[in-house]
Every structure is written in structure tokens, then in C-alpha cells.
Amino acid sequence: MGILQELVKDIPIPKMTKVKQYFDDAKIEDLGAELEQQLNQKGLENQVKPGMEVAVAVGSRGLDRLVETTKVTIDFLKKLGAKPFIVPCMGSHGGASGPGQKAVLEHLGVKEEVVGAEIRSSMEVIQIDQLENGLPIYIDKIASEADGIVVINRVKPHTAFRGQVESGIMKMISIGLGKQKGAEACHQLGFKHMAEHVPAMANIIIDKMPILFAVATVENAFDKVAELEVLLPEEIEEREKELQKLSKQTLPKLFFDQIDVLVIDEIGKNISGDGMDPNVTGRYPTPYAYGGPEVSKMVVLDLTEETEGNANGVGTADFTTQKLVDQMDREATYANGLTSTVVGPTHISTAMPNDIMAIQAAIKTCNILDFSKARVVRIKNTLEIGEIEVSENMLEDITTHNNLEKLTDLYDMAFDENGNLK
């Protein structure tokens, strides 16, 4: 028996129960029809002329109905006689390479044969201006040569800073369209200043580039589109501020103030830019964001297939598994830290040989007297928290909370012969 196994072998794992978390599930049922109606009401036929080449900026996030939103937008532009094409709009994601970013979009289902427009992907940028403090402002060269630009994105709270404008259309314009160099420039002075730099850079790009319109969505706690708005360039900043407020109200959460051990089955870039959403876990990569539960120890067990080895966020956890580390694409992971300047999340947290030892290690180090009474919460990932597992010692929290319902009797976590969760 190795020393690690010896240290954790007697640590008990509490019995668990499945729990349903209730959130507002209001959503737009016919998204395509709603988007089409709004596009037709914006007078865009005055801006979009026949023969115009239009770059449609699509990002790497796992947005609800992304393919449908993109296709309806493409079809609308074609109806007006334009020639739309897609540009990946994702900063340094996809390994900070043209082919890599195209592959990310295709993995999300945004393919030429599906949405009816080719993907033109390059990391080449041009500098169009700079902020007063000297930070350069870049934009994708291919997009800059188009007759018009359209931006599609979800508005939601950022994971590393707070401001009136956080993650949404303006961030997509300033960082996404700026590719790796633009993302690097916007992050260069740190997240302390991002609330100023994101809108400042975006406004200059909106002023200098032919932005035609943006399609902004807000998702409910189940990651379904609850709100959709087509925004003209002059409307983007003020409407995004209001959509940001709405997004904070619809944000999914864990309805517990304090958790001893949070177990997360999987993390990945398709789940969150941080691998797991800090707004859910309460663990942030910088001191400039806040909210969520107080978690003593956090465990991440695996990577999603879609993240393709990018393990950004694993360093935010206290423990992980060797199987996760073995899947890491270190270049893709470290590129995130080098671009954002926040390298803690790309560190490798303490890696245990299997799931059971990682969970036991977290319980052993969560600073409580009686390990059998550990307050343990297990989630699949931070996108899917409608149904979770909680430990026996948290049953009182469930019975006294209107948004929580116990679904099963208590049971033991089931592990296979290798010590991994079944």
C-alpha cells in the first residue's frame, strides 16, 4: 500500500441522496421565430445591401441553440442579398490557431453544410487604434475586410471581474474578435481594469468597424434561452447593461452557504471558460469577482470530451485525479493562462490515483472534527445542477429550503474496481 492510500484509507465517505434544485425555467419556445421577427423589425434592410460580404462572429461557448441562432442569422442576411461567412470569435481558444478555432466551431455543430456559410479562420489581426493608456486594439483581419460584421453571444456574469458590462457582446467584440493578440492586450493590465477596458475597446471597434448588429441572449438556470435581443450598434452598451442585470437574476446556483467538499465530475471549456463556472462554485481565479457558496475543499474528477484536453480551471480545485492529468493538453491549457495573465487555474492541483482517494483526501483536509459528518455536494458539472447529490449531514438544509426537494433514500457512492465512480 502506497503512502497516499495509507493516509486516506480510513476516511469515511458519507451516504448521499439525490436532490432536485428548483429554478425559474421560463424560456423562449420558438427561438427561430422570435429571432426572425426581431431581425425583421430592426430596419436592417437599410444597412445590409445586396452583394455585401458579412462576417458573422461566432464564439466557442456552449450557447443554447447556437447552431439555430447562427443559421437563422445567416439565412436572414442571405434574404437581404448579402454574402455571409463565419469568423471564429474566441480570443486564444482552440489552441490559438486558425484550424483549431475552426475545429472548435465544428465541434459545436456550426458547420458550413449545416448553417449555410463557410468558416474563414485565421489568427491574423490588424491594429485599429489604442486606448489612452497605450493598450493596442486589434481585430480579426478577415472580419476587418468584410463590408459588415455581426456578433452573436450570450450575456452572463464574468468569472473574474465585476462591472456593468461583463461577459457578452462587448467582450466578444473586444476580446473574441481581437483573437489571441486582442485577448492578450485586453488582459495585459489584469482583471482589476477589465470592467473599464472591455467596453472602452469595444466602443472604439464599434465606432471604427462596420458592426451591423448583434444577437444577444440570456439563458435561464437550465441553460435555455430566456431572453433574446437584436441590438443595433448604438444600442449595444446600454442594453447589455440591462441584460447583465437580468443574467445575474437567472444565474444557476447551489442553495447552500457552506460546503465542506464539492465534488465535480467533469470540467471543460465547453462548460465554462474557466472549466467550471466560479459563479456556481464560489471559487474565483481573481480577487475581483465574488458570490456563491463557501467551499472548504473542491475536487474535479475528469475532463469533458469536448474540451479536447484543455484543463483550464483544474488549478482552482484542491484535488484532482491522475486520469484527468493524463488527458491534459498542456499547451492548450497553458495558453489560457499566458493570454489571460491568470495562471493559477492552469496549475495542476493535487492529483490522486483515483476518484475515491481524491474524495477521501478532500474530506480528510476539510478541517472538521468528525469526518463522517462532512457536508459533501456532488455535481456533474456547473452547467447541470438541476439535480445534484448531497450528503446525509445536509438533510436539514433540504427540508428547510423551498427550492430543494429530496428525491431518494440515502445510499453509498458506488465505485468500480479501479476506485472510480460508476
C-alpha angles and dihedrals in degrees: 000000000000123000093253093053090046091053096053105027095100097045108115121225109215124235114265138211132200114247131192117219115205121217134165104277099189109143143162105266100196102035095169093055092046092050093046091051093050093046090053092050097054099074090239092152085079091059103032110068128187113272095022115141107226124194111213109203113216124178140213099250121112095247119180111258091359094153093049093046091050094047095048089050092048092048091050092052090048090050088059090052097256126138105230126192132173128248119190107243106194114113108226099346121124091049089300091279134119096236090043093055092047089051091052091056093046090049088056089053097258097133129154094242091050103045098028100239134094122244115235107193128182136140092219113120139178126218111236101175144325138241120253089259090058100257108146121234117219136186134191106272094221092052091046090059094052122099090234142008129214122190126205121191148133120251114226141140114287119241099225109033143025128227144124088275117037126145114359143070097339092049089048090054098044100037107015097048090039090065119203094327093048092047090048092050094048091049096041098098092041138251091292087080101033094100087064101035100049097058093035093055093041093052092053091050091048089050096048103033129061097254104174101184144319132232110217126186134186117204129212124232090279091055094252121134108264098167133024130183134177106214129198115219093259091051099050102090100044096041092046089057090057093044089051090057090050092049091056090054093051095043114129115238145175108251095222127098095203132029125178096200128012113195116198116190096203143006131190147148089260088060097047138334084251093050088248126030110257088202085070100037097040089227111119128188092222137032091242097081131057146173138089133076128328104250119190098193130007129199128194115192109184149358126251116248090236094060089067094213098317102136098178107156098034089107090061088067124075096221138023138165134261090239090061092048091049090057095050120122095206096192092054091043096047092045087068093057094043090052100041093038088227105112102166094087091054093056117103111247120216104303117212124195095250146355098272093052092046091053092044090049090053092050091046091054101039092098103241129132099227112044091192088067096054114145099231126179123186124195132175092227137320093270094058110051101129087103120030140160124244133182129254094257091063098058092105090057089056097049092050098047123084093208096054131076128180110230106181145024118263117282140171121258107256119229130184126231090278093056095253125130115264 
